[in-house]
């Protein structure tokens, strides 16, 4: 998909992440629309564009965040990788796939992100972070994923010309 | 056809009857007859009158309905406008209150120069506690500058600055650490942000007596922050004989999630402590006599 669309769209999601999302808490977890959008697009499109989305989205998020620059990019690339390997292009209105990929993808994101920021000097307890933040976030994202995947499927059908049958 | 003579007679009779009735009415002799007629005619009159009034009301009601609808629409618009105005006034009232408190603080601490800034964003990561301000290097902000809010409450320090925005590391960020001194007991320690967003005062000597609700102020040690800014209040003390130090959990002096407007102290110069050893001059051998 054109970057003319991708960049403003991801920017919008990142701004939401930096303004509204911190106010929405489930335990200490937050919904991560960027993450859900990245994995949904990769599930639907499966041409590696999830990686482009992960890079662009992570870059924007790192610009907004005060954390080490690049941590979000790495985290989102892990999400795109999970989506690509587990179910890239398999999503066709099925509910279980985006839920499963959102659960695994969120945990992968938090694992990579936590290790990165720990490496850069944030003294975080990994086990506590996993149970208190990552797991609730994974559940919230798993709830959001089927909705986002449907939206992405609709978007995919609009932007991709119908394929020629073999 | 009645002939003209008969018509004259008829006229005269009726006229006479009328005059008689007038006379009888004036004498009050006709009242019973009038009452009988009134009792019969009254209801009919009321019904007919009601009917005509009803028709009149119907036309009136249509007109009124049109007027009422217009009025209702007008009132709804007015109501919306008033609600918007109330919301706007409440925002202004809140902002005014915050600014008044900040103004009081600036008047009480005239030794500092301040830059007011609004909070325009928060860190998207659930692990990091940063806020983004709408002022940057163009407004004179530099990394390391202290950020305060009303009541001389320290919020954090400027971490990264761009032309028109700045990121502030809040006190409750896990990588934040501030030297403090308790106001009453004078006990010193280090307040560090915790993963759950709370504040923990560490490195308090075991023999120190800590009073509950004692206020933690910046000690100025290290030269990174001005002295006397409020950090929090002692909430609970954890003291174990097996530990080298005791710790105290602090209640933050402000709700970091609700910060809207802050002040950046722009004329405070953090002291850069150079840890590289300076070369000491070699002792020169003095000739002994």
Interface residues (C-beta under 8 A of the other chain):
Chain A: X14 X15 X17 X18 X19 X21 X22 X23 X28 X29 X30 X32 X61 X64 X65 X66 X67 X71 X72 X113 X114 X117 X121 X122 X123 X124 X125 X128 X129 X132 X133 X137
Chain B: X121 X122 X123 X124 X125 X126 X127 X128 X130 X132 X159 X160 X167 X168 X169 X173 X174 X175 X195 X196 X257
